[in-house]
Amino acid sequence: MANTSSSRLGRWFRRLLGQGGPVIPVVRLHGVIAADRRPGRLNIAGVEPLLRRAFAVRAAPVVAVVVNSPGGSPVQSRLISKRIRDLADQHGKQVIVFVEDAAASGGYFIAVAGDEVIADPSSIVGSIGVIYAGFGFVEAIGKLGIERRVHTAGKSKSTLDPFLPEKREDVARIKQLEIDVHNVFIEWVKLRRAGKLKGTDEELFTGEFWSGIRGVGLGLVDAVGDLHEVLRERYGDDVTLRMIEPRKGLISLSPFGFSALTRDAVAALEDRALWSRLGL
């Protein structure tokens, strides 16, 4: 313990004298990607301030971003990924993304913002696809003797209502929407991984996911490794990792506490479902 303390003190003095190793800001992005701001969720509103602080560290030779996400909102994924690139270009800094448990679907959309993507060999990467899922309760309400009454202005306003029979034209519209979003995803991956992808479109863009080590072979990942190991190897034992974390604020208590707890419980179940599809 004494040796560790003296070693830290020595590094502090060397940095004070301008003799220490580089300081590298680290932004950790963990959770499901969604627009609503609650614990365990990632979105541009919550992430953007962290990114700005990280890229503002002028002397940093690189910015490290740790991604651990099963995916979520395609819009928030694109906004976060694009913001990383915009700040990198603005400040002239390289970005290394480190994948922990997973960078799947929207998580991978964010990961490819890095100039390098380094993953744990047992992590999960890929899942380059789009999914829409829901339930149909038409027969159930019929057996319960419940009549569904829906009145709309606009013939497509009740698209895929779970209590109404599914219509072919509704499914076709949803499918086209999925294709449009999928193409945005594919174009971003091809742009960011240009010259690195080794698989065919039919192999890479089906929504399938792979281990980190398999991701290297497909060109989805540049190498396997972890944050501390890689940065020490590249920048020396004196490298200092500065974790960029949210500033702590006051906790606001909602007058609708029970309702908020219910929404949080539902959100937690949704998040759990996203993680569990990857076996995590």
HELIX and SHEET records of a PDB file:
HELIX    1   1 ALA A    2  LEU A   16  1                                  15    
HELIX    2   2 ILE A   44  PHE A   55  1                                  12    
HELIX    3   3 PRO A   74  HIS A   91  1                                  18    
HELIX    4   4 GLY A  106  ALA A  111  1                                   6    
HELIX    5   5 VAL A  138  LYS A  143  1                                   6    
HELIX    6   6 ARG A  168  ARG A  192  1                                  25    
HELIX    7   7 ASP A  201  LEU A  204  1                                   4    
HELIX    8   8 GLY A  212  LEU A  218  1                                   7    
HELIX    9   9 LEU A  227  TYR A  235  1                                   9    
HELIX   10  10 GLY A  257  SER A  276  1                                  20    
SHEET    1   A 6 PHE A 209  SER A 211  0                                        
SHEET    2   A 6 ILE A 124  GLY A 126 -1                                        
SHEET    3   A 6 GLN A  94  ALA A 104  1                                        
SHEET    4   A 6 VAL A  62  SER A  69  1                                        
SHEET    5   A 6 VAL A  23  HIS A  30  1                                        
SHEET    6   A 6 THR A 240  ILE A 244  1                                        
SHEET    1   B 2 VAL A  32  ILE A  33  0                                        
SHEET    2   B 2 ARG A  41  LEU A  42  1                                        
SHEET    1   C 5 PHE A 209  SER A 211  0                                        
SHEET    2   C 5 ILE A 124  GLY A 126 -1                                        
SHEET    3   C 5 GLN A  94  ALA A 104  1                                        
SHEET    4   C 5 GLU A 116  ALA A 119  1                                        
SHEET    5   C 5 ALA A 223  VAL A 224  1                                        
END                                                                             
